[in-house]
């Protein structure tokens, strides 16, 4: 995809991370680390390709209806993360997130580059 955007001389990329990439207490260690990596990739790409007319941002959703089911697998995780589950906002749908992604891809966001948009109903503000 990047070669096509480079050939066009301008464009936008939106990566999907997670609210877990904005702090360390939202999910398991491996998941959280991978979402922090997506943010690093987003910001690095934004710096490297901005001179080529390419904007790169990310959307960080909170709880989202994805069909993935998982539970707390250890007593330690339940003790540390359990209190946070009472703070979880309503689950977002794909359509809810699409509006955030579409905005970042649009010309209305032309002055935005290298940013992470929390699309989580305020969960990351807690």
C-alpha positions as CSV (number, residue, x, y, z in Angstrom):
1,X,0.0,0.0,0.0
2,X,2.8,2.4,0.8
3,X,4.2,2.4,-2.8
4,X,0.8,3.4,-4.1
5,X,0.5,6.3,-1.6
6,X,4.1,7.4,-2.4
7,X,3.2,7.3,-6.2
8,X,0.2,9.5,-5.5
9,X,2.4,12.0,-3.7
10,X,0.1,12.3,-0.7
11,X,-2.2,10.2,1.5
12,X,-3.0,9.1,5.0
13,X,-2.5,5.9,7.0
14,X,-4.5,5.0,10.1
15,X,-3.1,2.2,12.3
16,X,-5.3,0.5,14.9
17,X,-3.8,0.2,18.3
18,X,-5.8,0.0,21.6
19,X,-6.5,1.9,24.7
20,X,-4.0,-0.6,26.2
21,X,-1.3,1.2,24.2
22,X,-2.0,4.4,26.1
23,X,-1.3,3.0,29.6
24,X,0.0,-0.2,31.2
25,X,-3.0,-1.3,33.2
26,X,-5.6,-2.2,30.6
27,X,-4.6,-5.7,29.5
28,X,-2.1,-8.4,29.6
29,X,1.6,-7.7,29.2
30,X,2.2,-9.1,25.7
31,X,-1.0,-7.4,24.3
32,X,-0.1,-4.1,26.0
33,X,3.5,-4.2,24.6
34,X,2.3,-4.9,21.1
35,X,-0.1,-2.0,21.2
36,X,2.6,0.3,22.5
37,X,4.7,-0.9,19.5
38,X,1.9,0.1,17.1
39,X,2.0,3.6,18.5
40,X,5.8,3.7,18.1
41,X,5.5,2.5,14.5
42,X,2.8,5.1,13.8
43,X,4.9,8.0,15.2
44,X,8.1,6.9,13.4
45,X,6.2,6.5,10.1
46,X,4.7,10.0,10.6
47,X,8.1,11.5,11.0
48,X,9.7,9.6,8.1
49,X,7.0,10.1,5.5
50,X,5.6,13.5,6.3
51,X,8.0,15.1,3.8
52,X,6.5,12.8,1.1
53,X,3.0,14.1,1.9
54,X,1.9,11.1,3.9
55,X,0.2,11.5,7.3
56,X,0.2,8.6,9.7
57,X,-2.0,8.4,12.8
58,X,-3.6,5.7,14.9
59,X,-7.0,5.1,16.6
60,X,-6.9,3.6,20.1
61,X,-10.3,2.0,20.7
62,X,-11.5,0.9,24.1
63,X,-13.7,-2.2,24.5
64,X,-14.9,-3.2,21.1
65,X,-17.2,-6.0,19.8
66,X,-14.7,-8.1,17.9
67,X,-15.9,-11.6,18.5
68,X,-12.7,-12.3,20.5
69,X,-13.5,-13.7,24.0
70,X,-10.9,-13.9,26.7
71,X,-10.9,-14.0,30.4
72,X,-8.6,-13.4,33.3
73,X,-6.4,-16.5,33.4
74,X,-4.6,-16.2,36.7
75,X,-5.4,-15.2,40.3
76,X,-2.7,-12.5,40.1
77,X,-4.2,-10.9,37.0
78,X,-7.7,-11.1,38.6
79,X,-6.3,-9.3,41.7
80,X,-4.5,-6.6,39.8
81,X,-7.0,-6.0,36.8
82,X,-10.3,-6.9,38.4
83,X,-11.0,-3.5,39.8
84,X,-10.6,-1.9,36.4
85,X,-13.4,-4.0,34.8
86,X,-16.0,-2.0,36.7
87,X,-14.9,1.1,34.9
88,X,-15.2,-0.3,31.4
89,X,-17.5,1.9,29.2
90,X,-20.1,0.4,26.8
91,X,-18.6,-1.7,24.1
92,X,-18.1,0.0,20.7
93,X,-19.1,-1.4,17.4
94,X,-17.2,-1.4,14.1
95,X,-19.4,1.4,12.9
96,X,-18.6,3.5,15.9
97,X,-14.9,3.2,15.2
98,X,-15.3,3.7,11.5
99,X,-16.2,7.4,12.1
100,X,-12.9,8.0,13.9
101,X,-10.9,6.3,11.2
102,X,-12.8,8.0,8.4
103,X,-12.1,11.4,10.0
104,X,-8.4,10.8,10.2
105,X,-8.3,9.7,6.6
106,X,-10.2,12.8,5.4
107,X,-9.0,16.2,4.4
108,X,-10.6,17.5,7.6
109,X,-7.6,16.0,9.5
110,X,-5.0,17.4,7.2
111,X,-3.1,19.1,10.0
112,X,-3.0,15.9,12.1
113,X,0.1,13.7,11.9
114,X,1.7,11.2,14.3
115,X,-1.2,11.3,16.7
116,X,-3.1,8.7,18.6
117,X,-6.9,9.3,18.7
118,X,-8.4,7.7,21.8
119,X,-11.8,6.5,20.5
120,X,-12.9,4.9,23.8
121,X,-15.8,6.9,25.2
122,X,-13.4,8.5,27.7
123,X,-12.0,5.3,29.3
124,X,-8.4,6.4,28.8
125,X,-9.3,9.7,30.7
126,X,-10.0,7.7,33.9
